[in-house]
Amino acid sequence: MWNQLKTDAYEGLIAETVPLSGYNGAVINAYTARPLGPGPFPGMVLVHHAPGWDEFYRETTRRFAQHGYNTICPNLYFRAGHGTPEDIAAKVRGEGGVADDMVLGDLDGAKLWLKVLPTSNGKVAIMGTCSGGRQTFLAACRLAGFDAAVECWGGAVVMTPDQLNEKRPVAPIDLTSELSCPLLGLFGNDDQGPSPEQVNLHEAELKKHGKNYEFHRYDGAGHGFFYYDRPMYRQQQAMDGWQKVFAFLEQHVQN
C-alpha cells in the first residue's frame, strides 16, 4: 500500500535500459527497474501512453520497483526511430499509431522477460494509461499468462465500425469474452475518451460475460488525472487511485 514502508527496512533497486525481444523476434529497447534482494517478486509490465516512452513512465517504473515489483516498460515506439519522447510520439501519430499486433508482440516479450528472472514469483501483471490502457485490456484478452490487469482511462476500447482500420482491426470491447485475468479499471467522469457512456458499455460487457473486475470512477477528474506533470492532474483522485492499484495487485499477484 502507499506510504506503508518500514523505516528500518533495507531498500534498494537497479534501473537500466535493456534489449528486449518483441514482435516477430525483433529487438527493441525497454526500461526496467527491479528491487534488490532475493525476492521472490511479482512482475509488472507497464504500457506507456500516447505521449510516448517518457519520463513519467520511467518514474512509474521505479515506483513499482520501490513497492516490490520487477518492472519493465517496453518502448512501443522503438521502430519509429529515436529522439525526444515528444518528437517520436508526433511521428507515430502521423503514421497512424502502432499496429495492435505489433504492440501485443512487444508486450508478450516483456511478460516473458519478467517470468524468467531468477527473482520472479511466477506472476505478472500489466498496467497502462490512455492508449496504454486500451492496449492493456487488449493484451489481457489476447495474450495468455497475465495474472492481473490495470486499465487506466483506456481510450478506444469501445470503437465504432468507422474507427477500425488495418492497424486496429478489432474493437477491444468485442474481445471481452476472452479476458483471462482479473481487471481493475480507473476512470474520470469528466473524460470524453473514454466517456462515461463508453465506460458503461465496457462494464456492461464485463458483467455480461461474468468477468472478475472492479471499476472506480472519479468525479472532478478527466483524462490523465495521474499525470502530475500536466494540468489534468487531480491529487485527491490520483492518490486514491494509487491505493486502489496497490490493493488490487496485492490481492492478485503478491502471493
Secondary structure, 3 states (H helix, E strand, C coil): CCCCCCCCCCCCEEEEEEEEECHHHCEEEEEEEEECCCCCEEEEEEECCCCCCCHHHHHHHHHHHHCCCEEEEECCCHHHCCCCHHHHHHHHHHCCCCCHHHHHHHHHHHHHHHHCCCCEEEEEEEEEECHHHHHHHHHHHHCCCCCEEEEECCCCCCCCHHHCCCCCCCCHHHHHHHCCCCEEEEEECCCCCCCHHHHHHHHHHHHHCCCCEEEEEECCCCCCCCCCCCCCCCHHHHHHHHHHHHHHHHHHCCC
